[in-house]
Amino acid sequence: MTHEAAGVPTSRNDDDLQDEARLDAGREAEAGGQERPEARLARAVRAAEQALIEFEIAVETFRVEVENFSRLHHQRLGPMYARLDELDAQIAEARAARTGDPEDLRRAEEARAVVMPMPGVDELFHDWMDSDGLSPEAAAMLTDQPVRPPKRVRPTEEARKLYRDLARRAHPDLAQDEAERARRDEFIARVNAAYGRGDEALLKELAEEWSAGPVAPQPELSETDELYARLNWLTQRKELLTEVAQDLEESAIGAMLRMAPDDPDHLLEEIAEQLLGEVSQREAELAALVQ
C-alpha cells in the first residue's frame, strides 16, 4: 500500500534529500554559475525544507481525517453496534430457552458477556482520553468551553486550502532560532486544532493574525558544515514522518478510509445503512423465535 493511495505522498529513500541538494549544487556548477558553493547549497537546503513541509502537510491532513473518522464513526454508529450486540444476545437467549441445549446455553452466555463486558481502562475513562491525551469533549468540559466535534471526516476544500497555506507560511521548521520556533509551534497548534474541526472562520482569522505578526529574519547560511547538518536533520525528520504515515495507513480506521478515498464522509452513511439493515434482520429473527 503506497502513501499516495491513502492521501499521503510516497516518501523517498533516506538519502534523497541530501542527494537532491548535491545534485542541485552540481547542476549550478555545470551551468557555469559563479555563485559560491555555500550559496548554492543554501538554496538546495531551502528546497529540501519546502519538500519536507509539503510531506508534513500531507501527513497531518491524513491524520486529521483518520481521527475525525474515528470520532464520527463512534458517535454515529456506536449505538447501532450496541443494538446489534443486544439483539444477538436476545436471539441466543431465546434459542437456548427454546431448545435447552447446553451448547445453545453456552452461546447465549457468551453473547450476553459481549453486551456487558467487565469494564476496562477505556470504559472507566468513558472516552475521556484519546491518542493526544484528553479528548476534545473532556477538555471542553474541564475548561467550561463549548464542545465542537468535527462536522465531517474531511474538512471542506476551502478549509484545506487555508490550512495548507498557513502550514507553509508558519511551519516551525522554517524557524532560525528557538524563540521563533516556539512562537510557530504555538501558532501551528492552534491552526491544527481549527483545521481538525473544519473551522473555516477561525482559519481565516489565524491567517490574518499571521500576516499581521512579526516576520522572522531569514539569514542566509554560508557555512558548509552547518548546511549539511541541516540536511541531516531534514532527513531524520522525513524518516520519522514516514513512520507516522505508515502507522496511520495500517490502522483500522486508515484501512476503512482507503475504501473511500474520494468521499470518506459518504462511507459513514453507507455503513449506517448497512447496520440498519442488519438491525432489521435481527429484530425479525428475534420476533420469530419469541412467537
N, C-alpha and C positions, 0 to 999 in steps of 0.2 A: 504493500500500500504506500503510495507516494504522498508527500505533503500536499502536492498540488490538488489531489483528489479531495482532500479534506479542507481545502481553503488555505493551506499553509504552503508557501513555496518550498520546493525541494532545496535542502541545504547541500552545499558542495563539500569537496574533500577538505580536510583540516588545514591544508597548506594553501588553499585557494586564495585567501585574502592576501597573504604575503606574495604569492606568485603573481597575482594581478598587479600588485604595487610595483614589483620588479619589472613586469612586462611594460607597464605604463611608462616607467622611467626609461626603459630601453628604447621604446618607440620614440620618445622625445630625443634621445641621443642619436638614433638613426636618422631622424629628420633634420639633424644638423642644428638643433636648438642650442643657444648659447647660455641657457639658464644654468645656475649652479645645481649640481646633483641633489643637494638637500632640498632645494625649492621644488624640483620635480617630484621628489619622494614625498614632500609635504602635500602636494596636490593629490598624489596617489592615496595617501593616508586619508585625506578628506573624502575621496571617492569611496574608499572602503568603509568609512564611517557611515556614509549615506546608505550604502548597500546593507549594512548591518541594521540600521534603523528601519529600513523597509521590511526586513525579515522580522524584526521585533514587532512591528505594527501588525504584520500578518498573523504572528503567533498570538498576540494579545486579542485581536478581533475574534479569532477562533476560540480562544479561552472564554471570552465573554459569551459566545454562542453556546458553548458546552455548559457553562454554569447557568445561563438563563434557561436552556432547555431542561436541565436537571430540575431547577426550581419550579418551572411551569409544569413539567411532567408530574411532579409530586403534588402540586396544588390542584391541577385539573383532573388528573387520572387516579390519584391516590384513593379517593372514595370509591371509585369503580373497582379497583383491585380488591379493596376491603370487602365490598359487596360480593364479589366473586368468591372470595375465601369463605365468607359466611354461608353462601349458598352451597358451596362444595361440602362444608361441614354438615349442613342440614340434610343434604341429599344422602351423604354417607350414613348419618344417624337414622334417617327414615328407612334406608335399605337394611341396615343392621336390625332395626326394630321389627321389620317385616320378616327377615329370614332367620334371625337368631344365630347366624353362622359366626363362629369365632373369628374367622378371617375378616368378615364384614365389620364385626365389632372392633377389631384392631384398626382397620382402616378409618372407622369413624373417630376413634380416639386420636389418630394421627391428624386427621383433617381438623378436628377441634383444636388440637395443640397449635396448628398454624394460625388459627384465628386469635388465640390467647397465649402467645409465647411468653416465656419468662422475660422480664424486662432486661435489656442490655444497656450499655452506655448510651447508645443513640436514643433509645426510648426514654431513659431517665432525663436526658437533656432536652427532650421534646423539640428537636431541630434547632436548638439554640446555637449549636456550633456547626461550622462548615469548614472547608479547606483553608480558609483565611482567618479562622478564629470565630468570633461572634458573628452569627448570621445578620444580614441587614435588618430583619424583623426584630431580633433580640436587641441589637444595638439601638434601634429606634425606640423600643420600649424603655430601655435603661436611660436614654437621653431625652425622653418625652418628645421625640421628633415623630412626625407622621411616617407611617410605613409606606414606602414607594417601591413595590416589587416591579420587576420588568413587565412591560406590556406584551412584548414579543420576544421570540427567541433571537431573531436578528434585528438590530436597530434599523431604522429607516435609512434609505440611501443618503439623505441629507445629513443625518447624524453620523453616518460612516465617513462622509466627506469632511465634515467638521473635525471629527476625531483624528483622521489621518493627517490633516493639515496642522492641527495643534501638536500632534506627536512629532511630526517632522521639525517643527519650529522650536519646540520647547524640550526636546528629548535630553535627559540628563547626560547622555554620552557626549553631547556637544560642549559640556562644561569644561573650562580650563582650570578651575580651582575648586576646592571642597565647598567653599561658601556658595558658589554658583550652582554646584551640583545639588546641594541641599535645597536651594530655592527651587530648582527644577524638579527635584524628586517630589516635593510637597505639592507643586502645581500639577504635575502629571498624575499624582494620586487622585486629585480632585477631577481631573479630566477622565481618568479611567472609570471612576465611580459614576460620573454623569453619563458616560457612554454605555456603561452596563445597564443603566435604567432607560437608555434611549431618550434622554432628556435634551432635546434639541435647543430649547430656550436657554438652558444653563450652559450648554456648549458654546452658544453664541456669546453669552456673557463672558465666558472664560477666554474666548478669542479676543474680545475687546480688552479684557484685563491684560492679557499677554502683550498685545500691541501697545498698550499704554505704559507698560512696565519698563524697567531699565534694560538696556541692551548690553549683554556681557561683551567685553572686548574679546576679539579673536586674534591673539598674537600668532604670527607665523612661526612655526617651528623651524629650526635650522640645523640642529644637531642630529647627525645620522643615527647615533645610538638611541636618542630619545624617540626618534620616529619609528625605528624598528621595535622599540619597546612598546610603543602604542599599537603597532600592527600585531604584536604578540598578544596584547590584551584583547584586541578585537577578535582574534582567532579563538581565544579561550571563551570569550563571551558567546561567539557563534556556536561553539560546541555545547555550551550549557543550554542555549535556546533550542538546539536540535533535540536534546534530550527531553526538554519540556514539551516540544511539539509532538514527539513520538509518544510520550505518556498520554497526551490529550487524544491522539488518534486511536490509541489502543484501549482507552477507557470504554466502558459500556455505553455511555452517552455519546462519545465520539463515534462509535460504531453505528449508533442509531442515526446520527446526523449524516453519515455517509450514505444512508439510504435515500436522503432527500436533500442533496447539497444546494439545490436551487431555491427551495422553499421549505425550510425546516419548520416554519410555523404551521403550514398545512399538514405536516406529518402528525402533529399533535391531534388535529381534528380527525385524521384518518384512524389513528389508534383509538380515539374516543368512540368513533362509530363502531369499530370492531369490538370494543369492550361492551358497548351497549347491546350489540347482537348476542354476545356470549352470555350476558346477564339474562336476556330474554329466554335464551335456550335453557339456562339453568333453572329459571323460575318455572318454565313449562315442565321440565323434568321433575322438579320437586312437587309440583301440583299433581302430577300423575302418580307419584309414589304415596302421597298422603290422602288420596281419594278413598 
